[in-house]
Amino acid sequence: MTRRLNLWLLIALAGVIVALATESMWGGYLESDYQRGTPRVVPRPTPVPPPPPEPTNEVTALLDDLAIDSPYHYRGLTIFPLVLRHRPDHRSYQTLDEGLANGTVVVKERKGGVVSELVLRNNAGLHTFILAGELVLGGKQNRLMRSDLLLPPHSGDVVVAVYCGQKGRWSPAERFTSKSALAPQALRGRAMAGAPQAEVWEGIRKNAARLKAASPSEDLQRVYDSKAVRTALAEYRDRCVPYLRRRSAVGFVAARYGAIVGAEVFRSRSLFNRLRSKLIESYAIDCIGWEPAHWRRRPVRQPTVAQARAFLNRAYHAQISIGSTPGAGRLLTLSGRSTGQALAFDRACVHLSLYQPAPIIIRPLPPRPPVVPMPRHEERD
């Protein structure tokens, strides 16, 4: 009896040893497969490596360096000054207005009179920056720049894509000039997005009709030459530009009647200082001549600094496509979570423009409840 018991104990011990060895060797099994007599190996989970850090580019590097100051509100326009935390770009640039005034930038028609192209030459010894939406007057028609451009020093002739800014004229003028006008911000956004010429003409026509400054040739410059428009824009400029100057800003986020509509950011403070007036006018002109119904009924919640930061942060998640430019640097086009364009040169973002195709509407404040007077109890003697 004792021998038989010892034999059964040895058999049980051997079975336990075999089971342990099998589990350690195969790493586990499914119970259903084991019951069918076909054990299947279950691989052990491998650790998931952490996601790689998002790659940085000129746009994200500029956004990382920005701080947002307190907003300023005037007649439906809100601006949030943007300030650089570190040293700005001290490279010297010349603007298109300066180059046309001193004669170092020459603008010519292309041979054959192509409406959608102009020939530019920079004879200056420094880079000339041209802003998307800037108007040049003269030639056979007034033109509007499609995108940002950086002409290198002594560039020679450069063919540049443009839009027609005057539909009803095709007769040569003496030369191209400038009146420091910039297309309305909504129209600039469509131009940077590559809208067809017909859509740009329609935008010019609607602005002229809204501001009561229509002309036979549907000229965008005629809108800015209107006395009423000049007076209104001067008020916006006199209020907003000093506020940006006191903040040492390099750009701003803009909201129109409670809706965030865009942002303009420069790496060079000097370059922004020379373009900030026409940029403010570009955003302000869309405020003139109309007022949303909800704005007239009751006040709305003004956008906050947090909302302005959220608008900028969407550019971190945008899809960026890199394109060439006829001048120096490269053109970055943002799409998806954020839309806009950036001109990058020498591993830095010269200018970033973000625009909002569908504005972020800040909802009106709820109506205040009526004040119900407390019941008065008569005093008893």
C-alpha positions as CSV (number, residue, x, y, z in Angstrom):
1,M,0.0,0.0,0.0
2,T,2.8,2.4,0.9
3,R,4.6,1.6,-2.3
4,R,1.5,2.2,-4.4
5,L,0.9,5.6,-2.7
6,N,4.5,6.7,-3.3
7,L,4.2,5.7,-6.9
8,W,1.1,7.9,-7.4
9,L,2.9,10.8,-5.6
10,L,5.8,10.5,-8.0
11,I,3.5,10.5,-11.0
12,A,1.7,13.6,-9.8
13,L,5.0,15.4,-9.1
14,A,6.2,14.6,-12.6
15,G,3.0,16.0,-14.1
16,V,3.4,19.2,-12.2
17,I,7.0,19.6,-13.4
18,V,6.0,19.0,-17.0
19,A,3.1,21.5,-16.8
20,L,5.4,24.2,-15.4
21,A,8.0,23.6,-18.0
22,T,5.5,23.7,-20.8
23,E,4.0,27.0,-19.6
24,S,7.4,28.6,-19.2
25,M,8.4,27.4,-22.7
26,W,5.3,28.4,-24.6
27,G,4.3,31.5,-22.6
28,G,0.6,30.5,-22.1
29,Y,-2.3,28.9,-23.9
30,L,-5.9,29.5,-24.6
31,E,-8.1,27.2,-22.4
32,S,-10.5,26.4,-25.3
33,D,-7.7,25.3,-27.5
34,Y,-6.2,23.2,-24.7
35,Q,-9.5,21.5,-24.2
36,R,-9.6,20.6,-27.9
37,G,-6.1,19.2,-27.6
38,T,-4.5,21.9,-29.8
39,P,-2.6,24.3,-27.6
40,R,-1.9,27.7,-29.3
41,V,0.8,30.1,-28.4
42,V,-0.3,33.5,-27.0
43,P,2.5,36.0,-27.6
44,R,3.4,38.2,-24.7
45,P,2.5,41.9,-25.3
46,T,5.5,44.0,-26.4
47,P,5.9,47.5,-24.8
48,V,4.7,50.4,-27.0
49,P,7.4,53.0,-27.5
50,P,6.5,56.6,-26.8
51,P,5.4,58.6,-29.8
52,P,8.3,60.7,-31.3
53,P,8.2,64.4,-30.7
54,E,6.4,66.4,-33.3
55,P,8.8,67.9,-35.8
56,T,9.4,71.6,-35.5
57,N,9.4,74.0,-38.4
58,E,9.5,77.8,-39.0
59,V,5.8,78.2,-38.1
60,T,5.9,76.3,-34.9
61,A,9.2,77.9,-33.8
62,L,7.6,81.3,-34.3
63,L,4.4,80.3,-32.4
64,D,6.5,78.9,-29.5
65,D,8.1,82.3,-29.1
66,L,4.9,84.4,-28.9
67,A,3.1,85.9,-25.9
68,I,-0.4,87.4,-26.2
69,D,-1.1,90.8,-24.6
70,S,-4.5,92.1,-23.4
71,P,-6.9,93.0,-26.1
72,Y,-8.1,96.4,-27.4
73,H,-11.7,96.9,-28.7
74,Y,-12.9,99.6,-31.0
75,R,-16.1,99.7,-33.0
76,G,-16.4,96.0,-33.6
77,L,-12.7,95.3,-34.1
78,T,-10.6,93.6,-31.4
79,I,-6.9,93.2,-31.6
80,F,-4.6,91.1,-29.4
81,P,-1.0,92.3,-29.6
82,L,1.6,89.5,-30.1
83,V,5.0,89.9,-28.5
84,L,8.2,87.9,-28.9
85,R,9.7,86.4,-25.8
86,H,13.2,86.4,-27.3
87,R,15.1,88.7,-29.5
88,P,13.4,89.4,-32.9
89,D,14.9,89.3,-36.3
90,H,17.1,92.4,-36.8
91,R,17.7,91.7,-40.5
92,S,17.0,94.8,-42.7
93,Y,14.1,94.7,-45.2
94,Q,12.6,97.1,-47.6
95,T,8.8,97.3,-48.2
96,L,7.1,97.4,-51.6
97,D,5.9,101.0,-50.9
98,E,9.4,102.1,-50.0
99,G,10.9,100.4,-53.1
100,L,8.4,102.0,-55.5
101,A,8.9,105.4,-53.8
102,N,12.7,105.4,-54.1
103,G,12.8,103.7,-57.5
104,T,14.7,100.6,-56.4
105,V,11.7,98.3,-57.2
106,V,10.5,98.3,-60.8
107,V,7.2,96.8,-61.8
108,K,6.5,96.0,-65.5
109,E,3.9,94.3,-67.6
110,R,5.0,91.0,-69.0
111,K,5.4,90.8,-72.8
112,G,2.1,90.3,-74.4
113,G,0.2,91.8,-71.5
114,V,-0.6,88.8,-69.3
115,V,-3.3,89.8,-66.8
116,S,-2.2,87.2,-64.1
117,E,1.5,88.0,-64.1
118,L,3.8,90.9,-63.6
119,V,7.6,91.3,-63.8
120,L,9.3,92.8,-60.7
121,R,12.9,93.8,-60.3
122,N,14.7,94.7,-57.1
123,N,17.7,97.0,-57.6
124,A,18.2,97.7,-53.9
125,G,21.0,96.2,-51.8
126,L,18.7,94.6,-49.3
127,H,15.7,92.3,-49.5
128,T,12.3,93.7,-50.5
129,F,9.3,92.2,-48.7
130,I,5.9,92.2,-50.6
131,L,2.8,91.4,-48.6
132,A,-0.1,89.3,-50.1
133,G,-2.9,91.5,-51.1
134,E,-0.9,94.7,-51.7
135,L,-2.1,96.8,-54.6
136,V,0.0,98.2,-57.3
137,L,-1.6,100.8,-59.6
138,G,-0.9,101.5,-63.2
139,G,0.1,99.4,-66.2
140,K,-2.9,98.1,-68.2
141,Q,-4.8,97.2,-65.0
142,N,-4.3,97.6,-61.3
143,R,-3.0,94.4,-59.8
144,L,-3.2,92.6,-56.4
145,M,-0.4,90.4,-55.1
146,R,-1.4,86.7,-54.7
147,S,1.0,85.8,-51.9
148,D,4.0,87.0,-49.8
149,L,7.2,87.5,-51.7
150,L,10.8,88.3,-50.7
151,L,12.9,89.7,-53.6
152,P,16.6,89.2,-53.0
153,P,19.0,92.1,-53.5
154,H,19.7,92.9,-57.1
155,S,17.3,90.2,-58.1
156,G,16.9,90.9,-61.8
157,D,13.6,90.3,-63.5
158,V,11.2,88.0,-61.5
159,V,7.8,86.9,-62.8
160,V,5.2,87.1,-60.1
161,A,1.6,85.8,-60.1
162,V,-1.0,88.5,-59.4
163,Y,-4.8,89.1,-59.5
164,C,-6.5,91.8,-61.5
165,G,-7.8,94.5,-59.1
166,Q,-9.6,96.5,-61.7
167,K,-12.0,94.7,-64.0
168,G,-13.1,97.3,-66.5
169,R,-9.8,98.8,-67.8
170,W,-7.2,97.5,-70.2
171,S,-5.2,100.5,-71.3
172,P,-1.5,101.3,-70.5
173,A,-0.6,103.8,-67.9
174,E,2.8,105.5,-67.5
175,R,4.2,103.3,-64.7
176,F,3.2,101.3,-61.6
177,T,2.8,103.1,-58.3
178,S,1.4,102.5,-54.9
179,K,-1.0,104.3,-52.5
180,S,-0.2,102.0,-49.5
181,A,-3.4,100.1,-49.9
182,L,-4.0,96.5,-48.9
183,A,-7.0,94.4,-49.9
184,P,-9.6,93.7,-47.2
185,Q,-8.6,90.8,-45.0
186,A,-11.5,88.5,-46.2
187,L,-10.4,89.1,-49.8
188,R,-6.7,88.5,-48.9
189,G,-7.7,85.2,-47.4
190,R,-9.3,84.1,-50.7
191,A,-6.4,85.3,-52.7
192,M,-3.9,83.3,-50.6
193,A,-6.1,80.2,-50.9
194,G,-5.8,80.5,-54.7
195,A,-9.4,81.6,-55.5
196,P,-10.3,82.0,-59.2
197,Q,-10.1,85.5,-60.6
198,A,-13.9,85.7,-60.9
199,E,-14.2,85.2,-57.1
200,V,-11.8,88.1,-56.5
201,W,-13.8,90.4,-58.8
202,E,-17.0,89.4,-57.0
203,G,-15.3,90.3,-53.7
204,I,-14.3,93.7,-55.0
205,R,-17.8,94.4,-56.3
206,K,-19.4,93.5,-53.0
207,N,-17.0,95.7,-51.0
208,A,-17.6,98.6,-53.4
209,A,-21.4,98.2,-53.1
210,R,-21.3,97.9,-49.3
211,L,-19.2,101.0,-48.9
212,K,-21.0,103.0,-51.6
213,A,-17.8,103.5,-53.6
214,A,-18.5,101.7,-56.9
215,S,-16.7,102.8,-60.0
216,P,-17.2,102.1,-63.7
217,S,-14.0,100.0,-63.9
218,E,-14.7,98.2,-60.5
219,D,-11.5,99.4,-59.1
220,L,-10.6,98.3,-55.5
221,Q,-8.4,101.4,-55.0
222,R,-11.4,103.5,-55.6
223,V,-13.0,102.1,-52.5
224,Y,-10.0,103.3,-50.4
225,D,-10.1,106.7,-52.1
226,S,-13.7,107.3,-50.9
227,K,-13.8,110.1,-48.4
228,A,-16.1,108.3,-46.0
229,V,-13.9,105.2,-46.0
230,R,-10.7,107.2,-45.5
231,T,-12.3,109.0,-42.5
232,A,-13.5,105.7,-40.9
233,L,-10.2,103.9,-41.5
234,A,-8.2,106.8,-40.0
235,E,-10.2,106.4,-36.8
236,Y,-9.4,102.7,-36.5
237,R,-5.7,103.4,-37.3
238,D,-5.4,106.2,-34.8
239,R,-6.8,104.0,-32.0
240,C,-5.2,100.7,-32.8
241,V,-1.7,101.5,-34.1
242,P,-0.6,103.4,-30.9
243,Y,-1.8,100.5,-28.8
244,L,0.4,98.1,-30.8
245,R,3.4,100.4,-30.6
246,R,3.2,100.7,-26.9
247,R,3.2,96.9,-26.6
248,S,6.2,96.5,-28.9
249,A,4.2,94.1,-30.9
250,V,5.3,92.0,-33.8
251,G,1.7,91.2,-34.9
252,F,-1.8,90.7,-33.7
253,V,-4.8,88.3,-33.6
254,A,-7.9,90.1,-34.8
255,A,-11.6,89.5,-34.1
256,R,-14.5,91.2,-35.9
257,Y,-17.8,91.7,-34.0
258,G,-16.9,89.0,-31.5
259,A,-15.6,86.5,-34.2
260,I,-11.9,85.7,-34.4
261,V,-11.0,86.1,-38.1
262,G,-7.2,86.0,-38.5
263,A,-3.7,86.7,-37.3
264,E,-0.6,88.4,-38.7
265,V,2.8,87.7,-37.2
266,F,6.3,88.9,-38.1
267,R,9.7,87.9,-36.8
268,S,11.1,91.4,-37.5
269,R,9.5,94.1,-35.4
270,S,10.9,96.8,-37.7
271,L,9.1,95.2,-40.7
272,F,5.8,94.9,-38.8
273,N,6.0,98.6,-37.7
274,R,6.1,99.7,-41.3
275,L,3.2,97.5,-42.3
276,R,0.9,97.6,-39.3
277,S,-1.1,100.6,-40.4
278,K,-2.2,99.0,-43.7
279,L,-2.8,95.7,-41.9
280,I,-5.1,97.3,-39.4
281,E,-7.0,99.0,-42.3
282,S,-7.3,95.6,-44.0
283,Y,-9.1,94.2,-41.0
284,A,-11.0,97.4,-40.2
285,I,-12.5,97.9,-43.7
286,D,-14.5,94.7,-43.2
287,C,-16.1,96.3,-40.1
288,I,-17.3,99.4,-42.0
289,G,-20.8,99.4,-43.5
290,W,-22.3,96.5,-41.8
291,E,-23.1,95.4,-38.3
292,P,-24.5,91.9,-37.3
293,A,-28.0,91.9,-36.0
294,H,-27.1,90.2,-32.7
295,W,-24.5,93.0,-32.1
296,R,-27.2,95.7,-32.4
297,R,-29.6,93.8,-30.1
298,R,-27.4,93.4,-27.1
299,P,-23.7,93.2,-26.2
300,V,-21.7,90.0,-27.0
301,R,-19.0,88.2,-25.1
302,Q,-15.7,89.7,-26.4
303,P,-13.1,87.1,-27.3
304,T,-10.6,86.3,-24.5
305,V,-6.8,85.8,-24.5
306,A,-7.4,82.1,-24.1
307,Q,-9.5,82.0,-27.2
308,A,-6.9,83.9,-29.1
309,R,-4.2,81.4,-28.0
310,A,-6.5,78.5,-29.0
311,F,-6.8,80.1,-32.5
312,L,-3.0,80.2,-32.8
313,N,-2.5,76.7,-31.4
314,R,-4.6,75.2,-34.2
315,A,-1.6,75.9,-36.5
316,Y,0.4,73.3,-34.6
317,H,-2.0,70.6,-36.0
318,A,-2.3,72.0,-39.5
319,Q,-1.1,70.2,-42.6
320,I,1.8,72.1,-44.0
321,S,2.8,71.9,-47.7
322,I,6.0,73.4,-48.8
323,G,6.0,75.3,-52.1
324,S,8.5,77.3,-54.1
325,T,8.4,81.1,-54.5
326,P,9.8,83.2,-57.3
327,G,11.8,85.1,-54.8
328,A,13.9,84.0,-51.8
329,G,12.9,81.4,-49.3
330,R,10.0,79.1,-49.5
331,L,6.2,79.3,-49.1
332,L,4.4,77.2,-46.5
333,T,0.7,76.6,-47.0
334,L,-1.4,75.6,-43.9
335,S,-4.6,73.6,-44.3
336,G,-6.8,71.3,-42.2
337,R,-7.1,72.4,-38.6
338,S,-5.8,75.9,-39.5
339,T,-5.5,77.8,-42.8
340,G,-3.0,80.3,-43.8
341,Q,0.4,81.0,-45.4
342,A,3.9,81.6,-44.2
343,L,7.0,82.9,-45.9
344,A,10.1,81.3,-44.5
345,F,13.7,82.4,-45.2
346,D,17.0,81.4,-43.7
347,R,15.4,79.0,-41.3
348,A,13.0,81.6,-39.9
349,C,9.4,82.7,-40.5
350,V,9.4,86.2,-42.0
351,H,5.6,86.5,-41.9
352,L,2.8,84.2,-40.9
353,S,-0.8,85.0,-41.9
354,L,-3.7,82.9,-40.5
355,Y,-7.2,83.4,-41.7
356,Q,-10.5,81.9,-40.6
357,P,-12.7,80.7,-43.5
358,A,-15.6,80.1,-41.1
359,P,-15.3,82.7,-38.3
360,I,-15.4,81.5,-34.7
361,I,-18.6,83.2,-33.4
362,I,-18.6,84.3,-29.9
363,R,-22.2,83.9,-28.8
364,P,-24.2,86.8,-27.4
365,L,-24.6,87.3,-23.7
366,P,-27.8,85.8,-22.3
367,P,-30.4,88.5,-21.5
368,R,-30.3,89.8,-18.0
369,P,-33.3,88.6,-15.9
370,P,-35.7,91.4,-15.0
371,V,-35.2,93.0,-11.6
372,V,-38.1,92.1,-9.4
373,P,-38.4,94.5,-6.5
374,M,-38.6,93.1,-3.0
375,P,-42.0,93.4,-1.4
376,R,-42.2,96.2,1.1
377,H,-43.9,95.5,4.4
378,E,-45.6,98.3,6.1
379,E,-44.4,99.1,9.5
380,R,-46.9,98.6,12.3
381,D,-47.2,100.9,15.3
